[in-house]
Amino acid sequence: MNTRYWLVLHALLAFGTGATSMHATAQGKDIRIAFVYDKSGPLEAYVKQTQTGLYMGLDIGTNGSMTIAGRKIVVIERDSQGKPDVAKAQLAAAYADDKADIAIGATASGSSLAMLPVAEEYKKILLIEPAVADSITGERWNRYIFRTGRNSSQDAISNATVHDNPGVSIATMGQDNAFGRDGVKAFKGALKKAKIVHEEYLPAATTDFTAGAQRIIDKLKDKPGRKLIWIIWASGNPFKIGDMDLKRYGIEIVTGGNILPAMSVYKNFPGMEGATYYYYDIPKNPLNVALISRHMAKFKTPPDFFTAGGFSAAMALVTALKKTGGDTNTEALINAMEGMSFETPKGTMTFRKEDHQAMQSMFHFRIKIDPVLAWAVPELVREIKPEEMNVPIRNKR
């Protein structure tokens, strides 16, 4: 690695985990950031990672001071409970009662969608992380919305890039919600050569996938050529359908990346390919090394999928606030953030001017089994760069 890499890394790590300036008294009014997240509910594991990444990113991005231009960063947490109506009310309270300058949230796409009009009403920035529904930066978008998390199209297009080959028949299995339906819609739209033969949507809380899987098998079993089930699912274990003797019909399961605990079931599918947002051992850049080092020191485990997302959200805000000289005026922030590039553990991201979606790389992987690890390893095949993915602009700006 080059000299500049190590100089940057040295600077990032120099402040360590116990920086005494963390609680330094800032000059001027605090920068108040509301973190509205689904602390309780089925996505709790994702939330904890986002929270960890957010605080580590703010710390590292400010060299341990938690201040920008003499203004102290204060994070105000509010629990949306995974309920859209609660998320909407909590964001309104954060803007009105907590006097938040900026907000970050939420985990579930339904919660995030409910929050969008609140940001518009209060004319305050809402940075979406990690909800992925396309409609967030699509038809439901407004100019106060930015997103560091990948959207459904980025997930789908990168996965379609891996599987879009002539003679391939694909059935999809997704949750019957904005996440699942937007994901399948984008995946289907990105395919040019392979054919979708069935779309299966099941309730988000499904635990018995037998009936849905049987419908998929019936649609695929007599098709010629390669036959795939593409699964898009958050929480739960739809991969149980692998026990239904799919090999008898030559049917394979494929999917995208996930958090480390969820990827333990991927050990049943060695050689499976897909595309992922993040795996700690894939990106090679100073911020990712800093994140891994800090996370290993604190938790004795590597950072995970959503930890990188929370960190990226923090870096976007720190970069924007440094550009404005600490000014939290909404129009100043919008002017700074539109078209802004910023560094993250994944590499460089750029907010697209048209819809404020962060354009970013995705990673084509192949599953490798390492007996030492509890999870399957998504070994890098190649980086899928932003310019390779024709991510649609879906808003009506």
Contacts in CASP RR format, 6 or more apart in sequence:
PFRMAT RR
TARGET T0000
AUTHOR 0000-0000-0000
METHOD contacts of the structure
MODEL  1
MNTRYWLVLHALLAFGTGATSMHATAQGKDIRIAFVYDKSGPLEAYVKQT
QTGLYMGLDIGTNGSMTIAGRKIVVIERDSQGKPDVAKAQLAAAYADDKA
DIAIGATASGSSLAMLPVAEEYKKILLIEPAVADSITGERWNRYIFRTGR
NSSQDAISNATVHDNPGVSIATMGQDNAFGRDGVKAFKGALKKAKIVHEE
YLPAATTDFTAGAQRIIDKLKDKPGRKLIWIIWASGNPFKIGDMDLKRYG
IEIVTGGNILPAMSVYKNFPGMEGATYYYYDIPKNPLNVALISRHMAKFK
TPPDFFTAGGFSAAMALVTALKKTGGDTNTEALINAMEGMSFETPKGTMT
FRKEDHQAMQSMFHFRIKIDPVLAWAVPELVREIKPEEMNVPIRNKR
1 284 0 8 1.000
5 285 0 8 1.000
5 286 0 8 1.000
8 286 0 8 1.000
9 286 0 8 1.000
9 289 0 8 1.000
9 290 0 8 1.000
11 63 0 8 1.000
12 60 0 8 1.000
12 286 0 8 1.000
12 287 0 8 1.000
12 289 0 8 1.000
12 290 0 8 1.000
13 290 0 8 1.000
13 293 0 8 1.000
13 294 0 8 1.000
14 63 0 8 1.000
15 21 0 8 1.000
15 59 0 8 1.000
15 60 0 8 1.000
15 63 0 8 1.000
15 64 0 8 1.000
16 64 0 8 1.000
16 294 0 8 1.000
17 294 0 8 1.000
17 297 0 8 1.000
17 298 0 8 1.000
19 59 0 8 1.000
19 63 0 8 1.000
19 64 0 8 1.000
19 65 0 8 1.000
21 64 0 8 1.000
21 65 0 8 1.000
21 66 0 8 1.000
21 67 0 8 1.000
22 59 0 8 1.000
22 64 0 8 1.000
22 65 0 8 1.000
22 66 0 8 1.000
23 66 0 8 1.000
24 65 0 8 1.000
24 66 0 8 1.000
24 67 0 8 1.000
24 72 0 8 1.000
25 72 0 8 1.000
26 67 0 8 1.000
26 70 0 8 1.000
26 71 0 8 1.000
26 72 0 8 1.000
27 70 0 8 1.000
27 71 0 8 1.000
28 70 0 8 1.000
28 71 0 8 1.000
29 71 0 8 1.000
30 71 0 8 1.000
30 72 0 8 1.000
30 73 0 8 1.000
30 74 0 8 1.000
31 68 0 8 1.000
31 71 0 8 1.000
31 72 0 8 1.000
31 73 0 8 1.000
31 74 0 8 1.000
31 101 0 8 1.000
31 102 0 8 1.000
31 321 0 8 1.000
31 326 0 8 1.000
31 328 0 8 1.000
32 74 0 8 1.000
32 76 0 8 1.000
32 98 0 8 1.000
32 99 0 8 1.000
32 100 0 8 1.000
32 101 0 8 1.000
32 102 0 8 1.000
33 73 0 8 1.000
33 74 0 8 1.000
33 75 0 8 1.000
33 76 0 8 1.000
33 100 0 8 1.000
33 101 0 8 1.000
33 102 0 8 1.000
33 103 0 8 1.000
33 104 0 8 1.000
33 317 0 8 1.000
34 75 0 8 1.000
34 76 0 8 1.000
34 77 0 8 1.000
34 78 0 8 1.000
34 91 0 8 1.000
34 94 0 8 1.000
34 95 0 8 1.000
34 98 0 8 1.000
34 100 0 8 1.000
34 102 0 8 1.000
34 103 0 8 1.000
34 104 0 8 1.000
35 51 0 8 1.000
35 54 0 8 1.000
35 75 0 8 1.000
35 76 0 8 1.000
35 77 0 8 1.000
35 78 0 8 1.000
35 103 0 8 1.000
35 104 0 8 1.000
35 105 0 8 1.000
36 78 0 8 1.000
36 80 0 8 1.000
36 87 0 8 1.000
36 90 0 8 1.000
36 91 0 8 1.000
36 94 0 8 1.000
36 103 0 8 1.000
36 104 0 8 1.000
36 105 0 8 1.000
36 106 0 8 1.000
36 115 0 8 1.000
37 47 0 8 1.000
37 50 0 8 1.000
37 51 0 8 1.000
37 77 0 8 1.000
37 78 0 8 1.000
37 79 0 8 1.000
37 80 0 8 1.000
37 104 0 8 1.000
37 105 0 8 1.000
37 106 0 8 1.000
37 107 0 8 1.000
38 44 0 8 1.000
38 46 0 8 1.000
38 47 0 8 1.000
38 79 0 8 1.000
38 80 0 8 1.000
38 81 0 8 1.000
38 82 0 8 1.000
38 87 0 8 1.000
38 106 0 8 1.000
38 107 0 8 1.000
38 108 0 8 1.000
38 111 0 8 1.000
39 47 0 8 1.000
39 77 0 8 1.000
39 79 0 8 1.000
39 80 0 8 1.000
39 81 0 8 1.000
40 79 0 8 1.000
40 81 0 8 1.000
40 82 0 8 1.000
41 81 0 8 1.000
41 82 0 8 1.000
42 82 0 8 1.000
42 204 0 8 1.000
42 205 0 8 1.000
42 235 0 8 1.000
43 82 0 8 1.000
43 107 0 8 1.000
43 108 0 8 1.000
43 234 0 8 1.000
43 235 0 8 1.000
45 235 0 8 1.000
45 259 0 8 1.000
45 261 0 8 1.000
46 107 0 8 1.000
46 130 0 8 1.000
46 234 0 8 1.000
46 259 0 8 1.000
46 305 0 8 1.000
46 306 0 8 1.000
47 107 0 8 1.000
47 306 0 8 1.000
49 259 0 8 1.000
49 303 0 8 1.000
49 304 0 8 1.000
49 305 0 8 1.000
49 306 0 8 1.000
49 307 0 8 1.000
49 310 0 8 1.000
50 107 0 8 1.000
50 129 0 8 1.000
50 130 0 8 1.000
50 306 0 8 1.000
50 307 0 8 1.000
50 309 0 8 1.000
50 310 0 8 1.000
50 313 0 8 1.000
51 77 0 8 1.000
51 310 0 8 1.000
52 295 0 8 1.000
52 299 0 8 1.000
52 303 0 8 1.000
52 307 0 8 1.000
52 310 0 8 1.000
53 291 0 8 1.000
53 303 0 8 1.000
53 306 0 8 1.000
53 307 0 8 1.000
53 308 0 8 1.000
53 309 0 8 1.000
53 310 0 8 1.000
53 311 0 8 1.000
53 314 0 8 1.000
54 75 0 8 1.000
54 104 0 8 1.000
54 129 0 8 1.000
54 310 0 8 1.000
54 311 0 8 1.000
54 313 0 8 1.000
54 314 0 8 1.000
55 75 0 8 1.000
55 314 0 8 1.000
56 291 0 8 1.000
56 294 0 8 1.000
56 295 0 8 1.000
56 307 0 8 1.000
56 311 0 8 1.000
56 314 0 8 1.000
57 291 0 8 1.000
57 310 0 8 1.000
57 311 0 8 1.000
57 314 0 8 1.000
57 315 0 8 1.000
57 318 0 8 1.000
58 66 0 8 1.000
58 73 0 8 1.000
58 75 0 8 1.000
58 314 0 8 1.000
58 317 0 8 1.000
58 318 0 8 1.000
59 66 0 8 1.000
60 287 0 8 1.000
60 290 0 8 1.000
60 291 0 8 1.000
60 294 0 8 1.000
60 311 0 8 1.000
61 314 0 8 1.000
61 315 0 8 1.000
61 318 0 8 1.000
62 68 0 8 1.000
62 73 0 8 1.000
62 318 0 8 1.000
66 72 0 8 1.000
66 73 0 8 1.000
67 73 0 8 1.000
68 318 0 8 1.000
68 321 0 8 1.000
68 322 0 8 1.000
68 325 0 8 1.000
68 326 0 8 1.000
69 321 0 8 1.000
69 322 0 8 1.000
69 325 0 8 1.000
69 326 0 8 1.000
70 326 0 8 1.000
71 326 0 8 1.000
76 94 0 8 1.000
76 98 0 8 1.000
76 100 0 8 1.000
78 90 0 8 1.000
78 91 0 8 1.000
78 93 0 8 1.000
78 94 0 8 1.000
78 98 0 8 1.000
79 86 0 8 1.000
79 90 0 8 1.000
80 86 0 8 1.000
80 87 0 8 1.000
80 90 0 8 1.000
80 105 0 8 1.000
80 106 0 8 1.000
80 107 0 8 1.000
80 108 0 8 1.000
80 111 0 8 1.000
81 87 0 8 1.000
82 106 0 8 1.000
82 107 0 8 1.000
82 108 0 8 1.000
82 111 0 8 1.000
83 111 0 8 1.000
84 108 0 8 1.000
84 110 0 8 1.000
84 111 0 8 1.000
84 113 0 8 1.000
84 114 0 8 1.000
85 114 0 8 1.000
86 111 0 8 1.000
87 106 0 8 1.000
87 108 0 8 1.000
87 110 0 8 1.000
87 111 0 8 1.000
87 112 0 8 1.000
87 114 0 8 1.000
87 115 0 8 1.000
88 114 0 8 1.000
88 115 0 8 1.000
88 117 0 8 1.000
88 118 0 8 1.000
91 103 0 8 1.000
91 115 0 8 1.000
91 118 0 8 1.000
91 119 0 8 1.000
91 126 0 8 1.000
92 118 0 8 1.000
92 121 0 8 1.000
92 122 0 8 1.000
94 100 0 8 1.000
94 103 0 8 1.000
95 103 0 8 1.000
95 118 0 8 1.000
95 122 0 8 1.000
95 124 0 8 1.000
96 122 0 8 1.000
100 124 0 8 1.000
101 124 0 8 1.000
101 125 0 8 1.000
101 328 0 8 1.000
102 124 0 8 1.000
102 125 0 8 1.000
102 126 0 8 1.000
102 127 0 8 1.000
102 317 0 8 1.000
102 328 0 8 1.000
102 333 0 8 1.000
103 115 0 8 1.000
103 119 0 8 1.000
103 124 0 8 1.000
103 125 0 8 1.000
103 126 0 8 1.000
103 127 0 8 1.000
104 126 0 8 1.000
104 127 0 8 1.000
104 128 0 8 1.000
104 129 0 8 1.000
104 313 0 8 1.000
104 317 0 8 1.000
105 111 0 8 1.000
105 112 0 8 1.000
105 115 0 8 1.000
105 126 0 8 1.000
105 127 0 8 1.000
105 128 0 8 1.000
105 129 0 8 1.000
105 131 0 8 1.000
106 112 0 8 1.000
106 115 0 8 1.000
106 128 0 8 1.000
106 131 0 8 1.000
107 130 0 8 1.000
107 131 0 8 1.000
108 131 0 8 1.000
108 179 0 8 1.000
109 131 0 8 1.000
109 132 0 8 1.000
109 133 0 8 1.000
109 135 0 8 1.000
109 136 0 8 1.000
109 177 0 8 1.000
109 178 0 8 1.000
109 179 0 8 1.000
109 182 0 8 1.000
110 131 0 8 1.000
110 133 0 8 1.000
110 177 0 8 1.000
110 178 0 8 1.000
111 131 0 8 1.000
112 128 0 8 1.000
112 131 0 8 1.000
112 133 0 8 1.000
112 136 0 8 1.000
113 131 0 8 1.000
113 133 0 8 1.000
113 135 0 8 1.000
113 136 0 8 1.000
113 140 0 8 1.000
113 178 0 8 1.000
115 126 0 8 1.000
116 126 0 8 1.000
116 136 0 8 1.000
116 140 0 8 1.000
116 141 0 8 1.000
116 142 0 8 1.000
116 145 0 8 1.000
117 142 0 8 1.000
118 126 0 8 1.000
119 125 0 8 1.000
119 126 0 8 1.000
119 142 0 8 1.000
119 144 0 8 1.000
119 145 0 8 1.000
120 142 0 8 1.000
120 143 0 8 1.000
120 144 0 8 1.000
123 144 0 8 1.000
123 330 0 8 1.000
124 144 0 8 1.000
124 330 0 8 1.000
125 144 0 8 1.000
125 146 0 8 1.000
125 330 0 8 1.000
125 333 0 8 1.000
125 334 0 8 1.000
125 337 0 8 1.000
126 144 0 8 1.000
126 145 0 8 1.000
126 146 0 8 1.000
127 146 0 8 1.000
127 147 0 8 1.000
127 148 0 8 1.000
127 313 0 8 1.000
127 316 0 8 1.000
127 317 0 8 1.000
128 136 0 8 1.000
128 137 0 8 1.000
128 145 0 8 1.000
128 146 0 8 1.000
128 147 0 8 1.000
128 148 0 8 1.000
128 149 0 8 1.000
129 147 0 8 1.000
129 148 0 8 1.000
129 149 0 8 1.000
129 309 0 8 1.000
129 310 0 8 1.000
129 312 0 8 1.000
129 313 0 8 1.000
130 149 0 8 1.000
130 306 0 8 1.000
130 309 0 8 1.000
130 310 0 8 1.000
131 147 0 8 1.000
131 149 0 8 1.000
131 179 0 8 1.000
132 149 0 8 1.000
132 150 0 8 1.000
132 151 0 8 1.000
132 152 0 8 1.000
132 155 0 8 1.000
132 179 0 8 1.000
132 182 0 8 1.000
132 183 0 8 1.000
133 151 0 8 1.000
133 152 0 8 1.000
133 178 0 8 1.000
133 179 0 8 1.000
133 182 0 8 1.000
133 183 0 8 1.000
134 151 0 8 1.000
134 152 0 8 1.000
134 153 0 8 1.000
134 182 0 8 1.000
134 183 0 8 1.000
134 185 0 8 1.000
134 186 0 8 1.000
134 392 0 8 1.000
134 394 0 8 1.000
135 141 0 8 1.000
135 178 0 8 1.000
135 182 0 8 1.000
135 394 0 8 1.000
136 145 0 8 1.000
136 147 0 8 1.000
136 151 0 8 1.000
137 145 0 8 1.000
137 147 0 8 1.000
137 151 0 8 1.000
137 355 0 8 1.000
137 356 0 8 1.000
137 357 0 8 1.000
137 394 0 8 1.000
137 395 0 8 1.000
138 355 0 8 1.000
138 393 0 8 1.000
138 394 0 8 1.000
138 395 0 8 1.000
139 394 0 8 1.000
139 395 0 8 1.000
139 396 0 8 1.000
141 355 0 8 1.000
141 356 0 8 1.000
141 394 0 8 1.000
141 395 0 8 1.000
141 397 0 8 1.000
143 334 0 8 1.000
143 356 0 8 1.000
143 397 0 8 1.000
144 330 0 8 1.000
144 334 0 8 1.000
145 356 0 8 1.000
146 316 0 8 1.000
146 337 0 8 1.000
146 351 0 8 1.000
146 356 0 8 1.000
146 358 0 8 1.000
147 356 0 8 1.000
147 357 0 8 1.000
147 358 0 8 1.000
148 309 0 8 1.000
148 310 0 8 1.000
148 312 0 8 1.000
148 313 0 8 1.000
148 316 0 8 1.000
148 344 0 8 1.000
148 349 0 8 1.000
148 358 0 8 1.000
149 277 0 8 1.000
149 309 0 8 1.000
149 312 0 8 1.000
149 313 0 8 1.000
149 358 0 8 1.000
149 360 0 8 1.000
150 277 0 8 1.000
150 358 0 8 1.000
150 360 0 8 1.000
150 362 0 8 1.000
151 186 0 8 1.000
151 357 0 8 1.000
151 391 0 8 1.000
152 179 0 8 1.000
152 180 0 8 1.000
152 182 0 8 1.000
152 183 0 8 1.000
152 185 0 8 1.000
152 186 0 8 1.000
153 183 0 8 1.000
153 186 0 8 1.000
153 190 0 8 1.000
153 389 0 8 1.000
153 391 0 8 1.000
153 392 0 8 1.000
154 360 0 8 1.000
154 362 0 8 1.000
154 389 0 8 1.000
154 391 0 8 1.000
155 183 0 8 1.000
155 186 0 8 1.000
155 187 0 8 1.000
155 232 0 8 1.000
155 256 0 8 1.000
155 275 0 8 1.000
155 277 0 8 1.000
155 362 0 8 1.000
156 183 0 8 1.000
156 184 0 8 1.000
156 185 0 8 1.000
156 186 0 8 1.000
156 187 0 8 1.000
156 188 0 8 1.000
156 189 0 8 1.000
156 190 0 8 1.000
157 186 0 8 1.000
157 187 0 8 1.000
157 190 0 8 1.000
157 389 0 8 1.000
157 390 0 8 1.000
157 391 0 8 1.000
158 274 0 8 1.000
158 275 0 8 1.000
158 362 0 8 1.000
158 363 0 8 1.000
158 364 0 8 1.000
158 384 0 8 1.000
158 389 0 8 1.000
159 187 0 8 1.000
159 230 0 8 1.000
159 254 0 8 1.000
159 256 0 8 1.000
159 274 0 8 1.000
159 275 0 8 1.000
160 187 0 8 1.000
160 189 0 8 1.000
160 190 0 8 1.000
160 191 0 8 1.000
160 194 0 8 1.000
161 190 0 8 1.000
161 275 0 8 1.000
161 364 0 8 1.000
161 384 0 8 1.000
161 388 0 8 1.000
161 389 0 8 1.000
162 254 0 8 1.000
162 273 0 8 1.000
162 274 0 8 1.000
162 275 0 8 1.000
162 364 0 8 1.000
163 170 0 8 1.000
163 191 0 8 1.000
163 194 0 8 1.000
163 228 0 8 1.000
163 230 0 8 1.000
163 254 0 8 1.000
163 273 0 8 1.000
163 274 0 8 1.000
164 190 0 8 1.000
164 191 0 8 1.000
164 192 0 8 1.000
164 193 0 8 1.000
164 194 0 8 1.000
165 193 0 8 1.000
165 194 0 8 1.000
165 226 0 8 1.000
166 193 0 8 1.000
166 194 0 8 1.000
167 193 0 8 1.000
167 194 0 8 1.000
167 195 0 8 1.000
167 224 0 8 1.000
167 225 0 8 1.000
167 226 0 8 1.000
168 193 0 8 1.000
168 194 0 8 1.000
168 195 0 8 1.000
168 225 0 8 1.000
168 226 0 8 1.000
168 227 0 8 1.000
168 228 0 8 1.000
169 194 0 8 1.000
169 195 0 8 1.000
169 197 0 8 1.000
169 220 0 8 1.000
169 223 0 8 1.000
169 224 0 8 1.000
169 225 0 8 1.000
169 226 0 8 1.000
169 227 0 8 1.000
169 228 0 8 1.000
170 191 0 8 1.000
170 194 0 8 1.000
170 195 0 8 1.000
170 196 0 8 1.000
170 197 0 8 1.000
170 227 0 8 1.000
170 228 0 8 1.000
170 229 0 8 1.000
170 230 0 8 1.000
171 196 0 8 1.000
171 197 0 8 1.000
171 198 0 8 1.000
171 199 0 8 1.000
171 200 0 8 1.000
171 216 0 8 1.000
171 219 0 8 1.000
171 220 0 8 1.000
171 227 0 8 1.000
171 228 0 8 1.000
171 229 0 8 1.000
171 230 0 8 1.000
172 184 0 8 1.000
172 187 0 8 1.000
172 188 0 8 1.000
172 196 0 8 1.000
172 198 0 8 1.000
172 199 0 8 1.000
172 200 0 8 1.000
172 229 0 8 1.000
172 230 0 8 1.000
172 231 0 8 1.000
172 232 0 8 1.000
173 200 0 8 1.000
173 202 0 8 1.000
173 209 0 8 1.000
173 212 0 8 1.000
173 213 0 8 1.000
173 216 0 8 1.000
173 229 0 8 1.000
173 230 0 8 1.000
173 231 0 8 1.000
173 232 0 8 1.000
173 233 0 8 1.000
173 238 0 8 1.000
173 241 0 8 1.000
174 180 0 8 1.000
174 181 0 8 1.000
174 184 0 8 1.000
174 200 0 8 1.000
174 201 0 8 1.000
174 202 0 8 1.000
174 231 0 8 1.000
174 232 0 8 1.000
174 233 0 8 1.000
174 238 0 8 1.000
175 201 0 8 1.000
175 202 0 8 1.000
175 203 0 8 1.000
175 204 0 8 1.000
175 206 0 8 1.000
175 232 0 8 1.000
175 233 0 8 1.000
175 234 0 8 1.000
176 201 0 8 1.000
176 202 0 8 1.000
176 203 0 8 1.000
176 204 0 8 1.000
177 204 0 8 1.000
179 232 0 8 1.000
179 234 0 8 1.000
180 201 0 8 1.000
180 232 0 8 1.000
180 233 0 8 1.000
181 201 0 8 1.000
183 232 0 8 1.000
184 199 0 8 1.000
184 201 0 8 1.000
184 232 0 8 1.000
187 230 0 8 1.000
187 232 0 8 1.000
188 196 0 8 1.000
188 199 0 8 1.000
194 228 0 8 1.000
197 219 0 8 1.000
197 220 0 8 1.000
197 223 0 8 1.000
198 215 0 8 1.000
198 216 0 8 1.000
198 219 0 8 1.000
198 220 0 8 1.000
200 212 0 8 1.000
200 213 0 8 1.000
200 215 0 8 1.000
200 216 0 8 1.000
202 209 0 8 1.000
202 212 0 8 1.000
202 238 0 8 1.000
204 234 0 8 1.000
204 235 0 8 1.000
206 238 0 8 1.000
207 236 0 8 1.000
209 238 0 8 1.000
209 240 0 8 1.000
209 241 0 8 1.000
210 241 0 8 1.000
210 244 0 8 1.000
213 229 0 8 1.000
213 241 0 8 1.000
213 244 0 8 1.000
214 244 0 8 1.000
216 229 0 8 1.000
216 241 0 8 1.000
217 244 0 8 1.000
217 246 0 8 1.000
217 249 0 8 1.000
217 251 0 8 1.000
220 227 0 8 1.000
220 229 0 8 1.000
220 249 0 8 1.000
220 251 0 8 1.000
221 227 0 8 1.000
221 249 0 8 1.000
221 251 0 8 1.000
226 252 0 8 1.000
227 249 0 8 1.000
227 250 0 8 1.000
227 251 0 8 1.000
227 252 0 8 1.000
228 251 0 8 1.000
228 252 0 8 1.000
228 253 0 8 1.000
228 254 0 8 1.000
229 241 0 8 1.000
229 246 0 8 1.000
229 251 0 8 1.000
229 252 0 8 1.000
229 253 0 8 1.000
229 254 0 8 1.000
230 254 0 8 1.000
230 255 0 8 1.000
231 238 0 8 1.000
231 239 0 8 1.000
231 253 0 8 1.000
231 254 0 8 1.000
231 255 0 8 1.000
232 255 0 8 1.000
232 256 0 8 1.000
233 255 0 8 1.000
237 265 0 8 1.000
239 253 0 8 1.000
239 255 0 8 1.000
239 265 0 8 1.000
239 266 0 8 1.000
239 268 0 8 1.000
239 269 0 8 1.000
241 253 0 8 1.000
242 253 0 8 1.000
242 268 0 8 1.000
246 252 0 8 1.000
246 253 0 8 1.000
252 272 0 8 1.000
253 269 0 8 1.000
253 272 0 8 1.000
254 272 0 8 1.000
254 273 0 8 1.000
254 274 0 8 1.000
255 272 0 8 1.000
255 274 0 8 1.000
256 274 0 8 1.000
256 275 0 8 1.000
256 276 0 8 1.000
257 263 0 8 1.000
257 274 0 8 1.000
257 275 0 8 1.000
257 276 0 8 1.000
257 277 0 8 1.000
257 279 0 8 1.000
257 305 0 8 1.000
257 365 0 8 1.000
257 378 0 8 1.000
258 266 0 8 1.000
258 276 0 8 1.000
258 305 0 8 1.000
259 304 0 8 1.000
259 305 0 8 1.000
259 306 0 8 1.000
260 301 0 8 1.000
260 302 0 8 1.000
260 304 0 8 1.000
260 305 0 8 1.000
260 374 0 8 1.000
260 375 0 8 1.000
261 374 0 8 1.000
261 375 0 8 1.000
263 375 0 8 1.000
263 376 0 8 1.000
263 378 0 8 1.000
264 374 0 8 1.000
264 375 0 8 1.000
264 376 0 8 1.000
266 272 0 8 1.000
266 367 0 8 1.000
266 375 0 8 1.000
266 376 0 8 1.000
266 378 0 8 1.000
267 367 0 8 1.000
267 369 0 8 1.000
267 375 0 8 1.000
267 376 0 8 1.000
269 367 0 8 1.000
269 376 0 8 1.000
270 367 0 8 1.000
270 368 0 8 1.000
270 369 0 8 1.000
270 376 0 8 1.000
271 366 0 8 1.000
271 367 0 8 1.000
271 368 0 8 1.000
272 366 0 8 1.000
272 367 0 8 1.000
273 364 0 8 1.000
273 365 0 8 1.000
273 366 0 8 1.000
273 367 0 8 1.000
273 381 0 8 1.000
274 364 0 8 1.000
274 365 0 8 1.000
274 366 0 8 1.000
274 378 0 8 1.000
275 362 0 8 1.000
275 363 0 8 1.000
275 364 0 8 1.000
275 365 0 8 1.000
275 384 0 8 1.000
276 282 0 8 1.000
276 305 0 8 1.000
276 362 0 8 1.000
276 363 0 8 1.000
276 365 0 8 1.000
276 378 0 8 1.000
277 305 0 8 1.000
277 308 0 8 1.000
277 346 0 8 1.000
277 362 0 8 1.000
277 363 0 8 1.000
278 305 0 8 1.000
278 308 0 8 1.000
278 309 0 8 1.000
278 345 0 8 1.000
278 346 0 8 1.000
278 363 0 8 1.000
279 305 0 8 1.000
279 363 0 8 1.000
279 365 0 8 1.000
279 377 0 8 1.000
279 378 0 8 1.000
279 380 0 8 1.000
280 288 0 8 1.000
280 291 0 8 1.000
280 292 0 8 1.000
280 302 0 8 1.000
280 303 0 8 1.000
280 304 0 8 1.000
280 308 0 8 1.000
281 302 0 8 1.000
281 377 0 8 1.000
282 363 0 8 1.000
282 365 0 8 1.000
282 378 0 8 1.000
282 380 0 8 1.000
283 345 0 8 1.000
283 346 0 8 1.000
283 347 0 8 1.000
283 363 0 8 1.000
285 343 0 8 1.000
285 345 0 8 1.000
285 347 0 8 1.000
286 343 0 8 1.000
287 311 0 8 1.000
287 315 0 8 1.000
287 343 0 8 1.000
287 344 0 8 1.000
287 345 0 8 1.000
287 347 0 8 1.000
288 308 0 8 1.000
288 345 0 8 1.000
288 346 0 8 1.000
288 347 0 8 1.000
291 303 0 8 1.000
291 307 0 8 1.000
291 308 0 8 1.000
291 311 0 8 1.000
291 345 0 8 1.000
292 302 0 8 1.000
292 303 0 8 1.000
295 301 0 8 1.000
295 302 0 8 1.000
295 303 0 8 1.000
295 307 0 8 1.000
296 302 0 8 1.000
303 311 0 8 1.000
303 345 0 8 1.000
308 344 0 8 1.000
308 345 0 8 1.000
308 346 0 8 1.000
309 344 0 8 1.000
309 345 0 8 1.000
311 344 0 8 1.000
311 345 0 8 1.000
312 344 0 8 1.000
312 345 0 8 1.000
312 346 0 8 1.000
312 349 0 8 1.000
312 358 0 8 1.000
315 342 0 8 1.000
315 343 0 8 1.000
315 344 0 8 1.000
316 337 0 8 1.000
316 340 0 8 1.000
316 342 0 8 1.000
316 344 0 8 1.000
316 349 0 8 1.000
316 351 0 8 1.000
316 358 0 8 1.000
319 340 0 8 1.000
319 342 0 8 1.000
319 343 0 8 1.000
320 333 0 8 1.000
320 336 0 8 1.000
320 337 0 8 1.000
320 340 0 8 1.000
320 342 0 8 1.000
321 327 0 8 1.000
321 328 0 8 1.000
321 333 0 8 1.000
323 336 0 8 1.000
323 340 0 8 1.000
324 332 0 8 1.000
324 333 0 8 1.000
324 336 0 8 1.000
327 333 0 8 1.000
337 351 0 8 1.000
337 356 0 8 1.000
338 351 0 8 1.000
338 353 0 8 1.000
338 356 0 8 1.000
339 350 0 8 1.000
339 351 0 8 1.000
339 352 0 8 1.000
339 353 0 8 1.000
340 350 0 8 1.000
340 351 0 8 1.000
341 348 0 8 1.000
341 349 0 8 1.000
341 350 0 8 1.000
342 348 0 8 1.000
342 349 0 8 1.000
342 350 0 8 1.000
343 349 0 8 1.000
344 360 0 8 1.000
346 360 0 8 1.000
346 361 0 8 1.000
347 360 0 8 1.000
347 361 0 8 1.000
348 360 0 8 1.000
349 358 0 8 1.000
349 359 0 8 1.000
349 360 0 8 1.000
350 358 0 8 1.000
350 359 0 8 1.000
350 360 0 8 1.000
350 386 0 8 1.000
351 357 0 8 1.000
351 358 0 8 1.000
351 359 0 8 1.000
352 358 0 8 1.000
352 359 0 8 1.000
352 393 0 8 1.000
354 393 0 8 1.000
354 395 0 8 1.000
354 397 0 8 1.000
355 393 0 8 1.000
355 394 0 8 1.000
355 395 0 8 1.000
355 397 0 8 1.000
357 391 0 8 1.000
359 386 0 8 1.000
359 391 0 8 1.000
360 386 0 8 1.000
361 383 0 8 1.000
361 384 0 8 1.000
361 385 0 8 1.000
361 386 0 8 1.000
362 383 0 8 1.000
362 384 0 8 1.000
362 389 0 8 1.000
363 378 0 8 1.000
363 380 0 8 1.000
363 382 0 8 1.000
363 383 0 8 1.000
363 384 0 8 1.000
364 380 0 8 1.000
364 381 0 8 1.000
364 382 0 8 1.000
364 383 0 8 1.000
364 384 0 8 1.000
365 378 0 8 1.000
365 379 0 8 1.000
365 380 0 8 1.000
365 381 0 8 1.000
366 378 0 8 1.000
366 379 0 8 1.000
366 381 0 8 1.000
367 376 0 8 1.000
367 377 0 8 1.000
367 378 0 8 1.000
367 379 0 8 1.000
368 376 0 8 1.000
368 377 0 8 1.000
368 378 0 8 1.000
368 379 0 8 1.000
369 376 0 8 1.000
369 377 0 8 1.000
370 376 0 8 1.000
370 377 0 8 1.000
END
